[in-house]
Amino acid sequence: MKRILLFGAGLSASTLIKYILDNSEAESWHLDVVDQNLDVLQSKLGGHPNATAHSFNALESEQRRPYIALADLVISMLPPMYHVDVAKDCIALQKHLITPSYISTEMRALDSEAKEAGIIIMNEIGVDPGIDHMSAMRILDHIKAIGGKIESFKSYCGGLITPDSDTNPWHYKFTWNPRNVVLAGQGSAACYREMNELKYLPYHRLFQRLDHIEIEGYGQFEGYVNRDSLNYLETYQIQDIPTIFRGTLRRPPFCEAWDIFVQLGMTDDAYMMKNAESLTPRQFLNAFLPFQKGVSVEEKFLKLVDYRKDLYDSFEYLGLFNDRVTFGIPDASPAHMLQQLLEDKWKLAPGDKDMIVMYHEIIYRKGEIGYVISSAMVAEGQDDRYTAMSNTVGLPVGIAAKLILNNKIHEKGVTLPVRHEIYSPILAELEQFGITFKESEKQI
């Protein structure tokens, strides 16, 4: 019996655990799962005979190494900052490793050591990164195979909510870490290429440069650029392409409204506000508006949004004009206070379902004729445990684990799923779970 060791049983691990256990008898697997919350872990394992729950500090090498030594494959669903330390243990003990996270510089530096150890360290095998890579490479490889010349590659992904769960004017609820949503795009300018010209978008302009996308059956979306799109030129082997743009999807008017928070400075996490604990939401908002004698906060804000009632109503929904309650959090940054406000209003209600939306638009030329391929995937969650996020992260990880344990992947070292031998069987099995892309092609 082959042993799979999983570090972390959080929200995105639910489907992964189910997949491994559902296949454990046929594949002769035993699953060892480590998580600090033993009660939640036990509920996810459900007393399955091919699973064992463990609770210890997986961040400590001396505690995790004995378990790694007994495993045939390790899966790390820990926070990304800890993957490299786990990888070093796996190299020393010659055990394969899978993580769904981006390959960091430190992880990439382990490539030669992993190859010497004869192991694969598979990264970027979740949804984004992961399914985005695999679905894009399937199209790009096809275009290259028929002699096409790729001219433009645009790719978008968003964690959203299903239409039935869309009950607020922002058309958004938290399906992932709220802090990451509030701080999205900060730290460096986003970068992309358009018609062979490099373009940079600093944070204060990030939510103003939008692409508008329509997906059949789901309506309108907006995409804003996601960090450094140029990183994917080498990953996808399209270094000479004139246009590349990767973006994050939201429903309108989310980006236009969020840009108001950005311009006011309410997403700043670099300083603490004085007397933060005693501020009401109305006072919090007013702290970023100019002083105007005899003019109310509401009037100042209406003027700021150019008297747009739809935008005003979006902010009123958040309770920003409430002067009856206080935040009660001392030494808080503006971003921290905004997050607390949003967590209350954007939390998933019982019965709510999330969805993952992914969209590729690729333009290529063959001879004198140009073509555009549109490829869209919408995956809806089943419930609050087997969410779309959990399904689209966990299933690719689980399928990759099966391929590795069955010696179907021959590549070694630090890698990601961009080769045909990896992405083709994973995408094929994902289709059995309803994770499919609807593609269309037309001349332009």
Secondary structure, 3 states (H helix, E strand, C coil): CEEEEEECCCHHHHHHHHHHHHHHHHHCEEEEEECCCHHHHHHHHCCCCCEEEECCCCCCHHHHHHHHHHCCEEEECCCHHHHHHHHHHHHHHCCEEECCCCCCHHHHCCHHHHHHHCCEEECCCEECCEHHHHHHHHHHHHHHHCCCEEEEEEEEEEEEECHHHCCCCCCCCCCCCHHHHHCCCCCCCEEEEECCEEEEECHHHCCCCEEEEEECCCEEEEEEECCECCHHHHHCCCCCCCEEEEEEEECCCHHHHHHHHHHHCCCCCCCCCCCHHHCCHHHHHHCCCCCCCCCCHHHHHHHHCCCCHHHHHHHHHCCCCCCCCCCCCCCCCHHHHHHHHHHHHCCCCCCCCEEEEEEEEEEEEECCEEEEEEEEEEEECCCCCCCHHHHHHHHHHHHHHHHHHCCCCCCCEEECCCCHHHHHHHHHHHHHCCCCCEEEEEEC
